[in-house]
Amino acid sequence: MIASTVNAPPCGYTPLPVGDYTLEIVESDYVVTRAGDGWVLKTKAQIVGGEYDGRPYYINYNLENADPQAEKIGQRDFAALRRATGVLAPELTEELHFKVFGVKIGIKARKDTGELENVIKRYGLPPLAA
C-alpha cells in the first residue's frame, strides 16, 4: 500500500472524503530537509473535476533522507507518481506538471496532533480502477 505524506494546506481545509480523485501537479520544488540531511520534493497538486475541482492538495516525497525507511517510502511513492503520470524518468520536476493521474485518498490521524489528514493510498491512471 502506498501512503504519501500530505501537508495540511495553510488555509485549514477539512480532509477530503475517502475516495478516488483525479489530480495534476501544478507546482513543485526540490528543497533541503529541515534537518539539512536530505532532500524533499514538495508538490502542490490540484483536484481535476468533480465536487472539489481546483482544490489544492499538497504532497511531499522524501527522496533523500537520513532515515532509510522515510527515503524508501518517498522513493516508492515517487515511482508510483511517475508511473501514474507516464513521466518515467523526468530530468526536471516541471515535466510532471499538468499530467493528470488518479489517486485513492484515505484519512488518518496525525501522530503529533491527532488531527485528521488525507493520505494517498494508491496511485493509478484516471479514473482510478478498483
Summary of the structure (lengths in Angstrom):
residues: 130
radius of gyration: 13.9
end to end distance: 13.7
largest distance: 39.6
contacts: 361
relative contact order: 0.26
helix: 17%
strand: 41%
